[in-house]
Amino acid sequence: MRIVIQRVLEAEVKVEGVVKGAISQGLMVLLGIETEDTDHDIDWLVNKLVNLRIFNDSNGVMNQSLLTIEGELLVISQFTLMAASKKGNRPSYIRAAKHEIAIPLYEKFLRLSELKLGKKVASGVFGADMKLGLINDGPVTLILDSKNRE
């Protein structure tokens, strides 16, 4: 499981011109799920995500987490994060989990995030053609991979 985290002042996701999820200050997360992912991947990533100290404190030092600032979270499913591009110029998405595996894991990721944050988590529509808008704060962007825990 792989996530791209962007610290934002605001973010939204639209499907067919309709806003499906929107947040103010917090994190927008792109979530890629592969076939071998399990609840353990979700647990590790969500715990890391809500506790990452990437928000500025009163001294301008990144020392606060999403939890401590009581920020919001927007999670978007994105199978292209699992792309393999080693051979040729056309990425392969064979590592990306099929819907029957990915949807339950995506939903568990959302539920655990809500449990940890104690609030509703905004999301897109799994498998839909989505349009994202955001104001990146910093910019601060990180990539976490549950199989490569650096």
LOTORSE-419194 format. One line per field, with one value per residue (C-alpha): residue number from 1; residue in three letters; x negated, y negated, z negated. Coordinates in Angstrom, 3 decimals. Example, Ala and Ser with C-alpha at 12.3 -4.5 7.8 and 13.67 -1.06 7.14 Angstrom:
# LOTORSE-419194
nudo	c(1:2)
nutor	c(Ala:Ser)
u	c(-12.300:-13.670)
v	c(4.500:1.060)
w	c(-7.800:-7.140)
***
This chain:
# LOTORSE-419194
nudo	c(1:2:3:4:5:6:7:8:9:10:11:12:13:14:15:16:17:18:19:20:21:22:23:24:25:26:27:28:29:30:31:32:33:34:35:36:37:38:39:40:41:42:43:44:45:46:47:48:49:50:51:52:53:54:55:56:57:58:59:60:61:62:63:64:65:66:67:68:69:70:71:72:73:74:75:76:77:78:79:80:81:82:83:84:85:86:87:88:89:90:91:92:93:94:95:96:97:98:99:100:101:102:103:104:105:106:107:108:109:110:111:112:113:114:115:116:117:118:119:120:121:122:123:124:125:126:127:128:129:130:131:132:133:134:135:136:137:138:139:140:141:142:143:144:145:146:147:148:149:150)
nutor	c(Met:Arg:Ile:Val:Ile:Gln:Arg:Val:Leu:Glu:Ala:Glu:Val:Lys:Val:Glu:Gly:Val:Val:Lys:Gly:Ala:Ile:Ser:Gln:Gly:Leu:Met:Val:Leu:Leu:Gly:Ile:Glu:Thr:Glu:Asp:Thr:Asp:His:Asp:Ile:Asp:Trp:Leu:Val:Asn:Lys:Leu:Val:Asn:Leu:Arg:Ile:Phe:Asn:Asp:Ser:Asn:Gly:Val:Met:Asn:Gln:Ser:Leu:Leu:Thr:Ile:Glu:Gly:Glu:Leu:Leu:Val:Ile:Ser:Gln:Phe:Thr:Leu:Met:Ala:Ala:Ser:Lys:Lys:Gly:Asn:Arg:Pro:Ser:Tyr:Ile:Arg:Ala:Ala:Lys:His:Glu:Ile:Ala:Ile:Pro:Leu:Tyr:Glu:Lys:Phe:Leu:Arg:Leu:Ser:Glu:Leu:Lys:Leu:Gly:Lys:Lys:Val:Ala:Ser:Gly:Val:Phe:Gly:Ala:Asp:Met:Lys:Leu:Gly:Leu:Ile:Asn:Asp:Gly:Pro:Val:Thr:Leu:Ile:Leu:Asp:Ser:Lys:Asn:Arg:Glu)
u	c(0.000:-1.352:-0.206:-1.164:-0.491:-0.076:0.261:3.029:4.828:7.844:8.670:11.659:12.597:15.278:16.975:18.907:18.689:20.153:18.046:17.865:15.386:13.796:11.570:9.914:6.487:5.187:3.929:4.959:3.919:3.706:4.003:2.728:3.584:1.861:3.054:0.887:2.023:3.674:5.094:1.520:0.625:3.659:2.865:-0.727:0.091:3.021:1.095:-1.861:0.384:2.281:-0.860:-3.338:-4.654:-4.478:-2.497:-4.198:-4.152:-4.181:-7.919:-7.447:-8.939:-7.196:-6.383:-2.628:-0.536:2.850:4.181:2.672:3.919:7.301:6.931:9.055:8.325:9.309:8.505:8.572:8.125:5.476:4.443:1.785:-0.414:-1.128:-2.474:-5.562:-7.531:-10.757:-10.147:-9.028:-7.145:-3.674:-3.222:-1.912:0.731:0.602:-0.379:2.752:5.434:8.648:11.875:12.937:9.753:9.163:12.625:12.858:9.291:10.033:13.156:11.195:8.563:11.315:12.980:9.715:8.751:12.106:11.656:8.151:9.139:12.521:14.189:15.520:12.926:13.711:13.209:13.691:15.575:13.641:12.905:14.464:12.862:12.147:10.948:8.872:8.223:5.934:3.828:0.630:-0.769:-4.541:-4.554:-4.891:-4.550:-5.596:-5.357:-4.878:-4.944:-3.871:-6.233:-9.215:-8.976:-11.728)
v	c(0.000:-3.367:-6.882:-10.318:-12.909:-16.591:-19.198:-21.514:-24.686:-23.323:-20.521:-19.089:-16.242:-16.421:-13.677:-14.796:-18.398:-17.630:-18.072:-14.683:-15.644:-18.860:-19.882:-22.946:-22.740:-19.204:-16.452:-15.213:-11.599:-9.609:-5.895:-3.037:0.552:3.688:7.287:8.363:5.559:6.455:4.853:4.613:2.240:0.110:0.008:-1.059:-3.720:-5.274:-5.448:-7.019:-9.395:-10.900:-11.216:-12.615:-15.904:-17.954:-20.997:-24.109:-24.999:-28.586:-28.803:-27.777:-24.319:-21.216:-19.753:-19.135:-16.292:-16.145:-15.042:-17.929:-20.612:-18.860:-18.998:-17.391:-14.490:-13.834:-10.355:-9.569:-6.083:-6.040:-2.739:-4.487:-4.774:-1.071:-1.562:0.313:-1.506:0.475:1.822:-0.332:-3.589:-2.350:-1.796:1.566:1.636:5.373:4.801:2.733:4.676:5.543:3.940:6.941:6.623:2.872:1.570:3.321:2.211:-1.364:-1.410:-0.027:-2.731:-5.371:-3.855:-3.521:-7.088:-8.325:-6.330:-7.717:-11.316:-11.207:-12.875:-12.267:-11.761:-13.180:-10.908:-10.573:-7.848:-4.625:-3.953:-7.193:-9.784:-12.439:-16.023:-17.271:-20.815:-21.837:-24.563:-22.812:-24.300:-24.648:-22.728:-19.667:-16.316:-12.893:-9.334:-6.388:-2.737:-0.039:2.442:0.059:-1.539:-4.139)
w	c(0.000:0.966:0.120:1.348:-1.347:-0.585:-3.314:-2.168:-3.135:-1.274:1.140:2.963:5.268:7.942:9.933:13.004:11.784:8.349:5.198:3.450:0.739:-0.503:-3.397:-4.820:-6.512:-6.691:-4.420:-1.010:-0.536:2.682:1.838:3.987:3.042:4.304:4.255:1.287:-1.041:-4.344:-7.463:-8.787:-5.937:-6.750:-10.472:-9.903:-7.308:-9.162:-12.432:-10.665:-8.703:-11.638:-13.783:-11.230:-12.581:-9.383:-10.505:-11.838:-15.508:-16.796:-16.008:-12.387:-12.985:-11.605:-14.981:-14.961:-13.570:-11.923:-15.308:-17.257:-14.854:-14.593:-10.808:-8.162:-5.832:-2.211:-0.844:2.886:4.339:7.061:8.643:10.776:7.660:8.118:11.658:12.778:15.480:15.623:19.119:22.024:21.882:21.046:17.293:16.125:13.390:12.768:9.100:8.443:6.599:8.409:7.184:5.089:3.006:3.190:2.267:-1.131:-1.982:-0.874:-3.045:-6.025:-5.507:-5.651:-8.746:-10.679:-9.749:-11.067:-14.256:-14.866:-14.063:-15.780:-12.799:-9.315:-6.586:-3.149:-0.160:3.551:5.399:5.862:9.532:10.773:13.038:10.419:10.647:7.724:6.623:3.814:2.345:1.299:-1.898:-1.827:0.415:-1.779:-0.004:-1.304:-0.016:-2.369:-1.346:-3.789:-2.101:-2.302:-5.739:-5.501)
***
